[in-house]
Amino acid sequence: MDRYREVVVYIAGFTGPLAGNMVLALLGTLGSEWNVESVDVLLSIPAFMFPFALVQLVSGAISNAYDRRSTVLLGLSVYAIGTVLASASGSLEFFIGARVVQGLGYAFVNPILVAMLSDIAGPNRQGQVMGYFGSSTTAGVSVGPLLGGAFADINWRFAFLTVTALSIAMIALVWFLFRGERRGDRRLSLSAVFSDISGAVRHRRISRLSASGFLAFMAFAGVISFVAEYMETGPLALGPEEVGIALSVSGFVGIFVAPLAGRLVDRRGAICCVTVGFLTSAIGAFALSFADEYLHFLVLLLITGSGGAFIWASLLTMVVAVPPSMKNTSSSVFNSSRFLGYAISPLVFAPIYLATGFDQLMILCASIGLVALLLVFLSRDGPKEE
């Protein structure tokens, strides 16, 4: 039964990023549908990401009052409703509202899945399952644009209905396989939620790992976003197809490297593997500032993607290495922090990119990665896990 539960967690982890990134392949299609600029459709990405990042901060504490199964079922249900609304959108404004609903719903799913997976795996497979979970979410990020592109010339609404069907299947499987989940032993209240969150934030280990995750994802998103911009508008003047292939390299390599990284976390330790990840990603980002050929970008994006797989397998393993009573909230605080870093990355880096250029921004992203690694080392001085 645990094996089936583990597989369902992986598929549920795949489901959220699938619709989250699908819009990237539909910018022109949706722009033409509603007679708006394709760049305006990009607003639907932060419309998903900001509620997704912010609400995760409280979803773990809420699951403590009820139970993980009920919380995940609620989140998947709201996410499915948002996806149906997205498929029925008749205007950009309605579509952005639907994306907000999607983000709100999946915020009650993602961090709880991490805590559930940790308990399913037991103490000896923590790194391995976090590696596979990273692989599943990366697969969702990578497959989303492919799914959107596949339906772009047929009917873009079918892409969102496909995700809806997958979400409903996940609701049924979670309802059936996780029956008997222990219910919370207290009433839900603002004071209880605040107490759980403040306890996690005051936990030096959790707060520093969360800050590390925030900086790491902000730097990674900066690299991906502005590499795409530079390859298309810079000296190489590449077409969208070539840029898309280059970005896919970074995502797809993570699908295969993440399970390997997770196994190494179990064998060599999270600190060793997260150091390898940050150093690899920082070297890749720094070298991008010297890249001047398409092949250089392909190779270096592959390197940074591989490093990212080691980073997330390690950090997720470290975050759930806390007393069971703190696991839900620890995962929520960490995931809220890292996805918030992803969400604000374009806002932070766009002025820097315009003022200093691509090369300096890549060096800055590499430096931020090293600061994030320093925070991981400092987290070892915090309270010991039980």
Secondary structure, DSSP 8 states (H G I E B T S, - for coil): -HHHHHHHHHHHHHHHHHHHHHGGGSHHHHHHHHTS-HHHHTTHHHHHHHHHHHHHHHHHHHHHHS-HHHHHHHHHHHHHHHHHHHHT--SHHHHHHHHHHHHHHHTTTHHHHHHHHHHHH-TTSHHHHHHHHHHHHHHHHHHHHHHHHHHHTT-HHHHHHHHHHHHHHHHHHHHHHTTT----SS---HHHHHHHHHHHHHSHHHHHHHHHHHHHHHHHHHHHHHHHHHHHHSTT---HHHHHHHHHHHHHHHHHHHHHHHHHHHHH-HHHHHHHHHHHHHHHHHHHTT--SHHHHHHHHHHHHHHHHHHHHHHHHHHT-S-HHHHHHHHHHHHHHHHHHHHHHHHHHHHHHHHH-HHHHHHHHHHHHHHHHHHHHHHTTS----
